[in-house]
């Protein structure tokens, strides 16, 4: 009996919500006939509740009526509706609703813009995503890391990688928003998929210089995209930045993936760092995998 209680509770809650919404629907209809309509605080409950049970058309109708009666709606109310539409492949409809209703009659916040921008980028409509992005300042909304990361990923999806660099520079020039690990990893991944390894390594170096610590996803992206010589360059970047533990992680990841390491090119790359550290590389082959140990002794 105990095992079935959560399911029964969920079903009861669903039935309760549906009945409440059915009552609300009839109530709205009757009040429209009488010349009355629920106030803004009531709509703030009805709209998200309608979205939660999939009654999107009814929620849209409520927003339209709120506009007619000049009620103010908090951004989170509109965001719940837009987010549901985007998640359910109704991005074009959401963008139209955003342009014709939200921007014209309500006050969006940064999250509102992010929902639409991310949806448009995923659907390949990068041009409209940038048009909406440029309007954020008009509504006193400032782009954040989510905004820029969505646009960067959208540029790669739309085969417009040449515009990524300028967008990264724009993001870096912002006082309130700086590129984070997700930003750099997205760019590195995009360049790796295009086979533009030199640019991927350049972005990785910039990431290290900016003090952004790579995560496991960053390393996996690079290791999957680079050959052994490029991995040698990757580890050299980590050494220059004084991150020996991170270099060890790269070598360990290579071993786990069963990838070969060109130790000769690795030593050649490391020899350029004589002024920074002394590198001793020892390797042995165990069951077809290369195990490398790096010992760092920092010099003057």
Backbone torsions as a table, in degrees:
resi	resn	phi	psi	omega
1	UNK	NA	-39.9	-176.4
2	UNK	-63.6	-36.0	-177.1
3	UNK	-65.4	-26.2	-175.8
4	UNK	-93.4	-9.1	-176.4
5	UNK	-63.5	-43.9	178.4
6	UNK	-58.8	-39.9	179.6
7	UNK	-66.5	-42.1	179.2
8	UNK	-64.5	-41.4	179.0
9	UNK	-62.4	-41.3	179.2
10	UNK	-63.0	-42.8	179.6
11	UNK	-65.9	-41.3	179.0
12	UNK	-63.9	-40.7	179.0
13	UNK	-63.8	-40.3	179.5
14	UNK	-64.4	-44.2	178.3
15	UNK	-63.6	-41.2	179.1
16	UNK	-60.9	-46.0	-180.0
17	UNK	-61.9	-42.4	-179.8
18	UNK	-64.0	-39.4	-179.9
19	UNK	-70.2	-39.0	177.1
20	UNK	-62.5	-42.8	179.9
21	UNK	-68.3	-36.6	177.1
22	UNK	-63.1	-41.8	177.0
23	UNK	-64.6	-42.6	180.0
24	UNK	-62.3	-40.8	180.0
25	UNK	-60.9	-46.5	179.9
26	UNK	-66.9	-34.2	179.2
27	UNK	-66.4	-43.1	178.8
28	UNK	-62.3	-44.2	179.7
29	UNK	-60.3	-45.8	-177.7
30	UNK	-66.8	-37.9	-179.5
31	UNK	-72.5	-28.6	175.7
32	UNK	-65.4	-37.2	178.4
33	UNK	-67.5	-39.6	-179.4
34	UNK	-79.4	-4.6	-179.6
35	UNK	86.8	13.3	178.7
36	UNK	-116.6	161.4	180.0
37	UNK	-152.5	145.6	179.4
38	UNK	-54.8	145.5	-179.2
39	UNK	-78.2	180.0	-175.6
40	UNK	-62.3	-38.7	-179.4
41	UNK	-66.0	-35.0	177.2
42	UNK	-69.0	-41.2	179.2
43	UNK	-64.9	-32.3	179.5
44	UNK	-63.3	-22.1	176.2
45	UNK	-92.7	-43.7	-175.2
46	UNK	-66.4	-41.1	-175.2
47	UNK	-65.9	-53.7	177.5
48	UNK	-61.5	-34.8	178.6
49	UNK	-65.5	-39.5	177.3
50	UNK	-63.9	-42.0	178.9
51	UNK	-63.6	-39.9	-176.5
52	UNK	-60.2	-32.3	-179.7
53	UNK	-103.1	12.9	173.6
54	UNK	84.9	10.1	179.7
55	UNK	-88.2	65.0	-172.8
56	UNK	-69.0	-42.2	-178.2
57	UNK	-61.8	-37.3	178.0
58	UNK	-67.8	-39.4	178.1
59	UNK	-62.9	-42.4	178.1
60	UNK	-62.1	-41.7	178.7
61	UNK	-61.6	-39.8	178.7
62	UNK	-64.2	-40.4	178.1
63	UNK	-64.5	-41.6	178.7
64	UNK	-61.1	-41.2	179.1
65	UNK	-68.8	-36.5	177.2
66	UNK	-61.0	-38.1	178.0
67	UNK	-65.6	-41.3	-179.6
68	UNK	-63.3	-42.4	-179.4
69	UNK	-85.1	2.8	178.0
70	UNK	58.7	40.1	174.0
71	UNK	-85.1	144.3	174.5
72	UNK	-87.7	138.8	176.5
73	UNK	-121.0	132.4	177.4
74	UNK	-64.4	149.0	-178.5
75	UNK	-54.1	-36.7	-176.3
76	UNK	-63.4	-28.2	178.2
77	UNK	-67.0	-46.5	178.9
78	UNK	-70.0	-35.9	-178.8
79	UNK	-62.9	-37.4	179.4
80	UNK	-62.1	-38.9	179.7
81	UNK	-70.4	-48.6	-178.8
82	UNK	-63.6	-40.7	-179.3
83	UNK	-63.2	-40.9	178.1
84	UNK	-63.6	-42.8	-178.6
85	UNK	-64.2	-43.1	-179.8
86	UNK	-66.4	-43.4	-179.0
87	UNK	-65.4	-22.6	-178.2
88	UNK	-107.8	33.2	173.3
89	UNK	57.8	36.6	175.3
90	UNK	-118.2	43.3	-173.9
91	UNK	-65.0	-42.9	-179.9
92	UNK	-61.3	-42.1	178.0
93	UNK	-64.9	-40.2	178.8
94	UNK	-64.8	-40.8	179.9
95	UNK	-65.3	-39.8	178.4
96	UNK	-65.9	-43.7	178.0
97	UNK	-62.5	-38.9	179.1
98	UNK	-63.5	-44.5	-178.4
99	UNK	-69.5	-46.6	-170.2
100	UNK	-85.2	-25.7	-177.6
101	UNK	-112.8	-57.6	-173.1
102	UNK	-63.0	-51.1	-177.1
103	UNK	-69.8	-28.0	-175.4
104	UNK	-86.7	-31.2	-169.8
105	UNK	-127.8	-10.5	-176.6
106	UNK	-129.3	-177.9	-178.2
107	UNK	-115.8	104.9	178.7
108	UNK	-79.3	162.8	171.8
109	UNK	-118.6	-176.6	-177.7
110	UNK	-60.1	-37.9	179.0
111	UNK	-61.9	-38.6	178.1
112	UNK	-59.5	-48.6	178.4
113	UNK	-61.9	-42.0	-177.4
114	UNK	-61.8	-38.8	179.5
115	UNK	-60.0	-47.1	-178.3
116	UNK	-71.1	-43.9	-179.3
117	UNK	-61.1	-45.3	179.7
118	UNK	-63.6	-41.1	178.8
119	UNK	-63.4	-44.3	179.4
120	UNK	-65.4	-39.2	178.3
121	UNK	-64.2	-41.0	179.6
122	UNK	-67.6	-32.0	-179.6
123	UNK	-85.9	-1.6	176.4
124	UNK	90.0	4.8	-179.6
125	UNK	-93.5	67.3	-173.7
126	UNK	-69.6	-31.7	-179.3
127	UNK	-63.0	-47.0	179.0
128	UNK	-67.8	-33.5	177.6
129	UNK	-60.1	-41.6	179.1
130	UNK	-71.9	-33.5	176.7
131	UNK	-60.8	-44.1	178.9
132	UNK	-69.0	-38.4	178.2
133	UNK	-58.1	-41.4	-178.4
134	UNK	-71.2	-13.4	180.0
135	UNK	-91.3	-5.6	-174.9
136	UNK	-58.9	-42.1	-178.3
137	UNK	-62.1	-30.4	179.7
138	UNK	-60.9	-31.4	-178.0
139	UNK	-103.1	19.6	178.9
140	UNK	57.9	32.6	176.6
141	UNK	-106.3	136.4	-177.6
142	UNK	-111.5	131.7	178.8
143	UNK	-63.0	143.8	176.8
144	UNK	-117.0	-169.4	-178.0
145	UNK	-61.1	-35.9	179.1
146	UNK	-63.3	-40.8	179.0
147	UNK	-59.2	-54.1	-176.8
148	UNK	-66.6	-40.6	-179.5
149	UNK	-62.8	-38.4	177.4
150	UNK	-64.1	-43.5	179.9
151	UNK	-65.8	-41.1	179.1
152	UNK	-62.4	-47.0	178.3
153	UNK	-64.0	-35.0	177.8
154	UNK	-66.7	-37.0	178.3
155	UNK	-63.7	-41.9	178.3
156	UNK	-66.9	-40.1	177.8
157	UNK	-62.9	-31.8	-176.9
158	UNK	-94.9	13.3	179.3
159	UNK	57.9	40.1	177.5
160	UNK	-123.0	47.6	-176.1
161	UNK	-63.6	-24.8	-177.9
162	UNK	-65.3	-17.2	-179.5
163	UNK	-92.8	-4.6	-176.6
164	UNK	-66.9	-42.0	-176.7
165	UNK	-58.5	-45.5	-179.1
166	UNK	-66.7	-34.9	178.4
167	UNK	-69.0	-37.8	176.8
168	UNK	-63.7	-40.9	177.7
169	UNK	-63.7	-40.5	178.2
170	UNK	-62.3	-42.3	179.6
171	UNK	-65.1	-40.8	-178.8
172	UNK	-66.4	-26.9	-179.0
173	UNK	-80.8	-12.6	179.2
174	UNK	-70.6	141.8	179.0
175	UNK	-78.0	-35.9	-173.2
176	UNK	-92.5	-20.3	-175.8
177	UNK	-130.2	126.3	177.8
178	UNK	-123.8	154.2	177.4
179	UNK	-59.0	136.8	177.4
180	UNK	-112.3	-171.2	-177.8
181	UNK	-61.5	-39.1	179.1
182	UNK	-63.5	-40.4	179.4
183	UNK	-59.5	-54.1	-177.7
184	UNK	-64.5	-41.0	-179.0
185	UNK	-64.3	-38.1	178.1
186	UNK	-62.4	-42.0	-179.7
187	UNK	-68.9	-44.2	178.8
188	UNK	-59.8	-44.6	179.0
189	UNK	-61.3	-42.9	179.7
190	UNK	-61.8	-44.7	179.1
191	UNK	-67.5	-38.3	178.4
192	UNK	-62.4	-42.0	179.6
193	UNK	-64.5	-28.0	178.4
194	UNK	-86.9	-4.4	-178.7
195	UNK	77.6	15.1	-178.9
196	UNK	-96.2	72.4	-171.6
197	UNK	-68.4	-34.8	179.2
198	UNK	-60.9	-41.0	179.8
199	UNK	-70.5	-35.6	177.5
200	UNK	-62.8	-42.9	179.1
201	UNK	-67.3	-37.1	177.6
202	UNK	-61.0	-42.9	178.9
203	UNK	-66.4	-38.1	177.9
204	UNK	-62.4	-42.8	178.2
205	UNK	-62.3	-41.2	178.1
206	UNK	-63.5	-38.3	178.2
207	UNK	-60.5	-45.2	179.5
208	UNK	-64.9	-43.1	-179.6
209	UNK	-61.5	-35.2	-178.6
210	UNK	-79.5	0.1	177.5
211	UNK	79.5	17.2	178.2
212	UNK	-91.5	119.2	-176.7
213	UNK	-80.3	124.3	178.3
214	UNK	-65.1	153.1	174.8
215	UNK	-111.2	-175.5	-176.3
216	UNK	-61.8	-35.0	178.9
217	UNK	-63.3	-41.3	179.0
218	UNK	-58.3	-47.8	-178.5
219	UNK	-65.1	-42.0	-180.0
220	UNK	-62.4	-39.5	178.4
221	UNK	-61.6	-45.3	-179.2
222	UNK	-67.7	-45.3	-178.1
223	UNK	-64.1	-39.1	178.0
224	UNK	-67.2	-29.8	-175.7
225	UNK	-92.5	-23.8	-173.4
226	UNK	-101.0	152.9	169.8
227	UNK	-86.0	-177.9	-173.0
228	UNK	-64.5	-34.3	-179.6
229	UNK	-66.5	-42.1	179.7
230	UNK	-66.1	-35.1	177.0
231	UNK	-63.3	-34.6	175.8
232	UNK	-60.6	-41.4	177.5
233	UNK	-65.4	-37.4	178.6
234	UNK	-61.1	-47.2	-179.4
235	UNK	-66.0	-32.9	178.1
236	UNK	-64.1	-36.4	176.6
237	UNK	-61.6	-40.8	-179.9
238	UNK	-66.9	-37.2	178.3
239	UNK	-65.7	-43.2	179.4
240	UNK	-60.5	-33.6	-178.8
241	UNK	-83.4	-0.2	-179.8
242	UNK	72.4	37.6	-178.6
243	UNK	-120.7	67.1	-177.5
244	UNK	-62.5	-35.9	179.9
245	UNK	-63.6	-36.0	178.8
246	UNK	-68.3	-37.9	177.5
247	UNK	-61.6	-40.3	177.0
248	UNK	-60.7	-37.2	179.8
249	UNK	-63.6	-38.3	179.0
250	UNK	-63.4	-47.4	180.0
251	UNK	-62.6	-41.4	179.5
252	UNK	-63.4	-39.5	179.3
253	UNK	-64.2	-38.5	177.1
254	UNK	-60.7	-44.3	-178.8
255	UNK	-63.0	-42.5	-179.9
256	UNK	-63.6	-34.6	179.8
257	UNK	-81.3	-6.4	179.8
258	UNK	73.4	23.8	-178.4
259	UNK	-89.8	148.6	179.9
260	UNK	-82.7	152.1	178.4
261	UNK	-120.5	126.0	176.4
262	UNK	-78.9	92.2	-173.6
263	UNK	-65.9	-30.9	179.8
264	UNK	-63.5	-50.0	179.5
265	UNK	-67.3	-30.7	178.2
266	UNK	-63.6	-43.7	179.3
267	UNK	-66.7	-37.4	179.6
268	UNK	-63.5	-41.7	178.6
269	UNK	-65.3	-42.5	-178.0
270	UNK	-67.0	-28.4	-177.8
271	UNK	-64.8	-20.1	178.0
272	UNK	-71.5	-11.8	-174.2
273	UNK	-102.0	23.7	-174.3
274	UNK	-59.7	-32.3	-178.9
275	UNK	-75.5	-11.8	-176.1
276	UNK	-107.6	-37.9	-178.0
277	UNK	-162.7	163.5	174.8
278	UNK	-105.3	127.4	-172.9
279	UNK	-113.5	123.0	174.9
280	UNK	-114.2	120.8	-178.2
281	UNK	-115.2	123.6	173.8
282	UNK	-124.2	140.2	-176.9
283	UNK	-141.2	153.3	174.0
284	UNK	-148.2	157.2	-177.6
285	UNK	-102.7	122.9	179.2
286	UNK	-126.5	114.2	179.9
287	UNK	52.7	42.8	174.9
288	UNK	81.6	-0.3	179.9
289	UNK	-113.1	146.4	179.3
290	UNK	-92.6	128.6	176.3
291	UNK	-109.8	121.3	-178.0
292	UNK	-117.4	137.8	176.4
293	UNK	-120.5	129.8	-177.9
294	UNK	-115.5	124.2	178.2
295	UNK	-112.8	126.0	-176.5
296	UNK	-109.2	128.2	172.8
297	UNK	-125.0	106.6	-174.5
298	UNK	-73.3	131.0	-179.6
299	UNK	-97.1	-172.5	-177.6
300	UNK	-80.3	NA	NA
